[in-house]
Amino acid sequence: MKPAVRLAAWAGVLAALALVFSAYLSPHLVVDLANRVWACF
């Protein structure tokens, strides 16, 4: 794999992780997601 492609892949992965972690900073979002998962059962 070319270094530029590898760098772009790592940047995408880090951006996705940052988005997920920043979403969990909102307690309302976490409770809403837990309620949605619990509603499946």
C-alpha positions as CSV (number, residue, x, y, z in Angstrom):
1,M,0.0,0.0,0.0
2,K,1.3,3.5,-0.8
3,P,2.2,5.7,2.1
4,A,-0.4,8.4,1.0
5,V,-3.2,5.8,1.0
6,R,-2.1,4.4,4.3
7,L,-2.0,7.9,5.8
8,A,-5.5,8.7,4.4
9,A,-6.8,5.4,5.9
10,W,-5.4,6.2,9.3
11,A,-6.8,9.7,9.2
12,G,-10.2,8.3,8.4
13,V,-10.0,5.8,11.2
14,L,-8.9,8.4,13.7
15,A,-11.7,10.8,12.5
16,A,-14.3,8.1,13.0
17,L,-13.0,7.3,16.5
18,A,-13.0,11.0,17.4
19,L,-16.6,11.3,16.2
20,V,-17.7,8.3,18.3
21,F,-16.0,9.5,21.4
22,S,-17.3,13.0,21.1
23,A,-20.8,11.5,20.6
24,Y,-20.5,9.7,24.0
25,L,-19.8,13.1,25.7
26,S,-23.5,13.7,25.5
27,P,-25.3,11.7,28.2
28,H,-28.7,12.1,26.5
29,L,-27.4,10.4,23.4
30,V,-26.0,7.4,25.4
31,V,-29.3,7.0,27.2
32,D,-31.3,7.2,24.0
33,L,-29.1,4.6,22.3
34,A,-29.4,2.3,25.3
35,N,-33.2,2.6,25.2
36,R,-33.3,1.8,21.5
37,V,-31.2,-1.3,22.0
38,W,-33.3,-2.4,25.0
39,A,-36.5,-1.9,23.0
40,C,-35.3,-4.6,20.6
41,F,-35.7,-7.2,23.4
